[in-house]
């Protein structure tokens, strides 16, 4: 998850932008799918950030196993 902090906001802005563009084009189904994807991604991000210690512990353990850390 090294690039997650940079790529997540870009992906969210892309989904919201695509939804807004579809809404302007009067394609309500596509717009709702894009906004739903953004909402689900925000929920997933909230759950991942709530468990950050699990991710960090696993990374440190694998680095130790590989002999890097």
N, CA, C and O atoms as a GROMACS GRO file, in nm:
protein
  276
    1UNK      N    1   0.082  -0.119   0.000
    1UNK     CA    2   0.000   0.000   0.000
    1UNK      C    3   0.086   0.125   0.000
    1UNK      O    4   0.050   0.227   0.059
    2UNK      N    5   0.197   0.115  -0.065
    2UNK     CA    6   0.290   0.227  -0.065
    2UNK      C    7   0.234   0.349  -0.139
    2UNK      O    8   0.254   0.462  -0.096
    3UNK      N    9   0.164   0.325  -0.249
    3UNK     CA   10   0.113   0.436  -0.330
    3UNK      C   11  -0.034   0.465  -0.303
    3UNK      O   12  -0.094   0.548  -0.372
    4UNK      N   13  -0.092   0.400  -0.205
    4UNK     CA   14  -0.235   0.414  -0.177
    4UNK      C   15  -0.272   0.557  -0.142
    4UNK      O   16  -0.375   0.607  -0.187
    5UNK      N   17  -0.190   0.622  -0.061
    5UNK     CA   18  -0.222   0.759  -0.018
    5UNK      C   19  -0.228   0.856  -0.134
    5UNK      O   20  -0.299   0.956  -0.128
    6UNK      N   21  -0.154   0.828  -0.240
    6UNK     CA   22  -0.155   0.917  -0.356
    6UNK      C   23  -0.262   0.879  -0.457
    6UNK      O   24  -0.326   0.965  -0.517
    7UNK      N   25  -0.283   0.749  -0.476
    7UNK     CA   26  -0.374   0.705  -0.581
    7UNK      C   27  -0.521   0.708  -0.542
    7UNK      O   28  -0.607   0.725  -0.628
    8UNK      N   29  -0.552   0.693  -0.415
    8UNK     CA   30  -0.692   0.692  -0.374
    8UNK      C   31  -0.763   0.824  -0.404
    8UNK      O   32  -0.872   0.821  -0.460
    9UNK      N   33  -0.706   0.939  -0.370
    9UNK     CA   34  -0.776   1.064  -0.404
    9UNK      C   35  -0.793   1.083  -0.554
    9UNK      O   36  -0.894   1.138  -0.599
   10UNK      N   37  -0.696   1.039  -0.632
   10UNK     CA   38  -0.707   1.051  -0.777
   10UNK      C   39  -0.821   0.963  -0.829
   10UNK      O   40  -0.899   1.005  -0.914
   11UNK      N   41  -0.830   0.842  -0.777
   11UNK     CA   42  -0.938   0.752  -0.818
   11UNK      C   43  -1.074   0.806  -0.775
   11UNK      O   44  -1.170   0.796  -0.851
   12UNK      N   45  -1.082   0.863  -0.657
   12UNK     CA   46  -1.209   0.920  -0.611
   12UNK      C   47  -1.251   1.038  -0.698
   12UNK      O   48  -1.368   1.048  -0.737
   13UNK      N   49  -1.158   1.126  -0.728
   13UNK     CA   50  -1.191   1.240  -0.814
   13UNK      C   51  -1.232   1.196  -0.953
   13UNK      O   52  -1.319   1.257  -1.015
   14UNK      N   53  -1.170   1.090  -1.003
   14UNK     CA   54  -1.206   1.037  -1.134
   14UNK      C   55  -1.348   0.982  -1.134
   14UNK      O   56  -1.425   1.009  -1.226
   15UNK      N   57  -1.384   0.906  -1.031
   15UNK     CA   58  -1.520   0.851  -1.021
   15UNK      C   59  -1.623   0.962  -1.010
   15UNK      O   60  -1.726   0.959  -1.077
   16UNK      N   61  -1.597   1.059  -0.926
   16UNK     CA   62  -1.692   1.169  -0.908
   16UNK      C   63  -1.701   1.252  -1.035
   16UNK      O   64  -1.810   1.295  -1.074
   17UNK      N   65  -1.589   1.276  -1.099
   17UNK     CA   66  -1.590   1.351  -1.226
   17UNK      C   67  -1.664   1.278  -1.336
   17UNK      O   68  -1.739   1.340  -1.411
   18UNK      N   69  -1.644   1.147  -1.344
   18UNK     CA   70  -1.717   1.069  -1.445
   18UNK      C   71  -1.866   1.069  -1.415
   18UNK      O   72  -1.948   1.074  -1.507
   19UNK      N   73  -1.902   1.062  -1.287
   19UNK     CA   74  -2.043   1.068  -1.250
   19UNK      C   75  -2.105   1.203  -1.284
   19UNK      O   76  -2.218   1.209  -1.333
   20UNK      N   77  -2.032   1.310  -1.258
   20UNK     CA   78  -2.082   1.443  -1.290
   20UNK      C   79  -2.098   1.460  -1.441
   20UNK      O   80  -2.195   1.519  -1.488
   21UNK      N   81  -2.001   1.409  -1.516
   21UNK     CA   82  -2.009   1.420  -1.662
   21UNK      C   83  -2.127   1.338  -1.716
   21UNK      O   84  -2.196   1.383  -1.807
   22UNK      N   85  -2.149   1.220  -1.661
   22UNK     CA   86  -2.263   1.139  -1.704
   22UNK      C   87  -2.394   1.207  -1.664
   22UNK      O   88  -2.492   1.198  -1.738
   23UNK      N   89  -2.397   1.275  -1.551
   23UNK     CA   90  -2.518   1.346  -1.509
   23UNK      C   91  -2.547   1.462  -1.604
   23UNK      O   92  -2.663   1.486  -1.639
   24UNK      N   93  -2.442   1.532  -1.646
   24UNK     CA   94  -2.460   1.642  -1.743
   24UNK      C   95  -2.510   1.588  -1.876
   24UNK      O   96  -2.589   1.654  -1.943
   25UNK      N   97  -2.466   1.470  -1.913
   25UNK     CA   98  -2.508   1.408  -2.039
   25UNK      C   99  -2.645   1.342  -2.028
   25UNK      O  100  -2.691   1.280  -2.124
   26UNK      N  101  -2.712   1.354  -1.915
   26UNK     CA  102  -2.846   1.300  -1.889
   26UNK      C  103  -2.846   1.148  -1.892
   26UNK      O  104  -2.944   1.086  -1.936
   27UNK      N  105  -2.738   1.087  -1.845
   27UNK     CA  106  -2.731   0.941  -1.833
   27UNK      C  107  -2.736   0.908  -1.684
   27UNK      O  108  -2.632   0.891  -1.620
   28UNK      N  109  -2.856   0.900  -1.632
   28UNK     CA  110  -2.874   0.885  -1.488
   28UNK      C  111  -2.823   0.752  -1.435
   28UNK      O  112  -2.771   0.747  -1.324
   29UNK      N  113  -2.835   0.646  -1.512
   29UNK     CA  114  -2.791   0.514  -1.465
   29UNK      C  115  -2.639   0.511  -1.449
   29UNK      O  116  -2.588   0.465  -1.347
   30UNK      N  117  -2.569   0.558  -1.549
   30UNK     CA  118  -2.423   0.561  -1.541
   30UNK      C  119  -2.375   0.655  -1.429
   30UNK      O  120  -2.280   0.623  -1.358
   31UNK      N  121  -2.441   0.768  -1.414
   31UNK     CA  122  -2.404   0.862  -1.308
   31UNK      C  123  -2.424   0.799  -1.171
   31UNK      O  124  -2.340   0.814  -1.083
   32UNK      N  125  -2.535   0.729  -1.153
   32UNK     CA  126  -2.560   0.666  -1.024
   32UNK      C  127  -2.459   0.556  -0.995
   32UNK      O  128  -2.420   0.538  -0.880
   33UNK      N  129  -2.417   0.483  -1.098
   33UNK     CA  130  -2.315   0.380  -1.078
   33UNK      C  131  -2.182   0.442  -1.036
   33UNK      O  132  -2.115   0.390  -0.947
   34UNK      N  133  -2.145   0.553  -1.098
   34UNK     CA  134  -2.020   0.620  -1.063
   34UNK      C  135  -2.024   0.675  -0.921
   34UNK      O  136  -1.926   0.663  -0.846
   35UNK      N  137  -2.135   0.736  -0.883
   35UNK     CA  138  -2.146   0.789  -0.748
   35UNK      C  139  -2.153   0.677  -0.644
   35UNK      O  140  -2.100   0.691  -0.534
   36UNK      N  141  -2.217   0.566  -0.679
   36UNK     CA  142  -2.220   0.452  -0.588
   36UNK      C  143  -2.081   0.393  -0.570
   36UNK      O  144  -2.044   0.354  -0.459
   37UNK      N  145  -2.003   0.386  -0.678
   37UNK     CA  146  -1.866   0.337  -0.667
   37UNK      C  147  -1.782   0.428  -0.577
   37UNK      O  148  -1.700   0.379  -0.498
   38UNK      N  149  -1.801   0.558  -0.588
   38UNK     CA  150  -1.727   0.651  -0.503
   38UNK      C  151  -1.768   0.634  -0.356
   38UNK      O  152  -1.682   0.638  -0.267
   39UNK      N  153  -1.896   0.616  -0.330
   39UNK     CA  154  -1.943   0.598  -0.193
   39UNK      C  155  -1.889   0.468  -0.132
   39UNK      O  156  -1.847   0.467  -0.017
   40UNK      N  157  -1.890   0.361  -0.210
   40UNK     CA  158  -1.837   0.234  -0.160
   40UNK      C  159  -1.686   0.242  -0.137
   40UNK      O  160  -1.635   0.183  -0.042
   41UNK      N  161  -1.616   0.315  -0.222
   41UNK     CA  162  -1.472   0.330  -0.204
   41UNK      C  163  -1.441   0.410  -0.077
   41UNK      O  164  -1.344   0.380  -0.007
   42UNK      N  165  -1.522   0.510  -0.048
   42UNK     CA  166  -1.500   0.587   0.074
   42UNK      C  167  -1.524   0.500   0.197
   42UNK      O  168  -1.452   0.512   0.297
   43UNK      N  169  -1.623   0.413   0.191
   43UNK     CA  170  -1.651   0.322   0.303
   43UNK      C  171  -1.536   0.223   0.322
   43UNK      O  172  -1.495   0.196   0.435
   44UNK      N  173  -1.486   0.169   0.212
   44UNK     CA  174  -1.373   0.076   0.218
   44UNK      C  175  -1.249   0.146   0.273
   44UNK      O  176  -1.175   0.088   0.353
   45UNK      N  177  -1.226   0.269   0.230
   45UNK     CA  178  -1.111   0.344   0.279
   45UNK      C  179  -1.122   0.368   0.430
   45UNK      O  180  -1.022   0.360   0.502
   46UNK      N  181  -1.242   0.396   0.476
   46UNK     CA  182  -1.262   0.416   0.619
   46UNK      C  183  -1.229   0.289   0.697
   46UNK      O  184  -1.168   0.296   0.803
   47UNK      N  185  -1.270   0.175   0.645
   47UNK     CA  186  -1.241   0.048   0.713
   47UNK      C  187  -1.092   0.016   0.711
   47UNK      O  188  -1.038  -0.033   0.809
   48UNK      N  189  -1.025   0.044   0.598
   48UNK     CA  190  -0.881   0.019   0.590
   48UNK      C  191  -0.804   0.109   0.685
   48UNK      O  192  -0.710   0.064   0.751
   49UNK      N  193  -0.841   0.235   0.693
   49UNK     CA  194  -0.771   0.327   0.782
   49UNK      C  195  -0.798   0.294   0.928
   49UNK      O  196  -0.716   0.324   1.015
   50UNK      N  197  -0.911   0.231   0.957
   50UNK     CA  198  -0.941   0.189   1.093
   50UNK      C  199  -0.854   0.073   1.138
   50UNK      O  200  -0.838   0.050   1.258
   51UNK      N  201  -0.799   0.000   1.043
   51UNK     CA  202  -0.716  -0.116   1.074
   51UNK      C  203  -0.572  -0.097   1.026
   51UNK      O  204  -0.509  -0.193   0.981
   52UNK      N  205  -0.521   0.022   1.035
   52UNK     CA  206  -0.387   0.050   0.983
   52UNK      C  207  -0.280  -0.030   1.053
   52UNK      O  208  -0.178  -0.063   0.992
   53UNK      N  209  -0.300  -0.064   1.180
   53UNK     CA  210  -0.197  -0.136   1.254
   53UNK      C  211  -0.180  -0.278   1.199
   53UNK      O  212  -0.070  -0.333   1.206
   54UNK      N  213  -0.285  -0.336   1.146
   54UNK     CA  214  -0.274  -0.471   1.088
   54UNK      C  215  -0.186  -0.467   0.965
   54UNK      O  216  -0.101  -0.554   0.945
   55UNK      N  217  -0.204  -0.366   0.882
   55UNK     CA  218  -0.125  -0.353   0.761
   55UNK      C  219   0.020  -0.328   0.794
   55UNK      O  220   0.109  -0.390   0.735
   56UNK      N  221   0.046  -0.240   0.888
   56UNK     CA  222   0.183  -0.208   0.926
   56UNK      C  223   0.253  -0.328   0.989
   56UNK      O  224   0.370  -0.353   0.960
   57UNK      N  225   0.184  -0.403   1.074
   57UNK     CA  226   0.244  -0.519   1.137
   57UNK      C  227   0.281  -0.626   1.034
   57UNK      O  228   0.387  -0.686   1.043
   58UNK      N  229   0.193  -0.649   0.938
   58UNK     CA  230   0.222  -0.747   0.834
   58UNK      C  231   0.343  -0.706   0.750
   58UNK      O  232   0.427  -0.790   0.717
   59UNK      N  233   0.352  -0.579   0.717
   59UNK     CA  234   0.463  -0.531   0.636
   59UNK      C  235   0.595  -0.548   0.712
   59UNK      O  236   0.695  -0.590   0.654
   60UNK      N  237   0.596  -0.515   0.840
   60UNK     CA  238   0.718  -0.530   0.918
   60UNK      C  239   0.757  -0.676   0.933
   60UNK      O  240   0.875  -0.711   0.930
   61UNK      N  241   0.657  -0.762   0.949
   61UNK     CA  242   0.685  -0.904   0.962
   61UNK      C  243   0.744  -0.962   0.834
   61UNK      O  244   0.839  -1.040   0.839
   62UNK      N  245   0.689  -0.923   0.720
   62UNK     CA  246   0.743  -0.974   0.592
   62UNK      C  247   0.883  -0.920   0.566
   62UNK      O  248   0.967  -0.991   0.511
   63UNK      N  249   0.909  -0.796   0.604
   63UNK     CA  250   1.043  -0.742   0.587
   63UNK      C  251   1.143  -0.818   0.673
   63UNK      O  252   1.256  -0.842   0.631
   64UNK      N  253   1.102  -0.855   0.793
   64UNK     CA  254   1.190  -0.932   0.881
   64UNK      C  255   1.215  -1.072   0.823
   64UNK      O  256   1.327  -1.123   0.827
   65UNK      N  257   1.110  -1.133   0.770
   65UNK     CA  258   1.125  -1.267   0.713
   65UNK      C  259   1.219  -1.265   0.593
   65UNK      O  260   1.300  -1.356   0.575
   66UNK      N  261   1.206  -1.161   0.510
   66UNK     CA  262   1.293  -1.150   0.391
   66UNK      C  263   1.435  -1.110   0.427
   66UNK      O  264   1.525  -1.121   0.345
   67UNK      N  265   1.456  -1.063   0.548
   67UNK     CA  266   1.590  -1.023   0.590
   67UNK      C  267   1.621  -0.878   0.558
   67UNK      O  268   1.736  -0.836   0.568
   68UNK      N  269   1.521  -0.800   0.520
   68UNK     CA  270   1.543  -0.660   0.486
   68UNK      C  271   1.551  -0.575   0.611
   68UNK      O  272   1.636  -0.486   0.620
   69UNK      N  273   1.462  -0.601   0.709
   69UNK     CA  274   1.455  -0.514   0.826
   69UNK      C  275   1.516  -0.577   0.939
   69UNK      O  276   1.520  -0.520   1.048
   0.00000   0.00000   0.00000
